[in-house]
């Protein structure tokens, strides 16, 4: 049983945006990016959602850096976010790089297959 709080629809949308930006840009979204993606031009909108996601256990602040990281609740999200952080810092660990490339390739294939109507 997890201690993760239940998300509102907007918080779940903010988390999906966060995860997509993390996967595609390999970094946390800025407050501006998150706010704009949510359809709000005020930075406070993104900050409000980030704080709620931190409080509910879905994100955590990065140590000594601006930004956040995924904390779950599912193991795949946590693993991919952690491995993405390590990929940028430890490029010599080829297993991580290869795993992430294969994962991204699989995700792209799934999206491509899903786009055919």
SULGIZI-V283105 format. One line per field, one symbol per residue. phi: phi as a letter, one per 20 degrees, with the letter a starting at -180 (. if undefined). psi: psi as a letter, one per 30 degrees, with the letter a starting at -180 (. if undefined). burial: # if it has 16 or more other ideal C-beta (glycine too) atoms within 10 Angstrom, else .. Layout:
BEGIN
phi = ???
psi = ???
burial = ???
END
This chain:
BEGIN
phi = .edfffefgffffffffgfffffedmbfffgfgffffenceefggfffffffffgeneccfffmbepccfcpeeffffffffffffgfecffefgfffgfffffffffffffffeee
psi = klgklkkleeeeeeeeeeeeeeeefhlklleeeeeeefgkfkfeeeeeeeeeeeefgflkkkkglklllkfafkeeeeeeeeeeeeeffiffieeeeeeeeeeeeeeeeeeeeffj.
burial = ......#...#..##.###.##.....##.#.######......##.###.##..#.##........#####....#..##.###.#........#...#..#..............
END
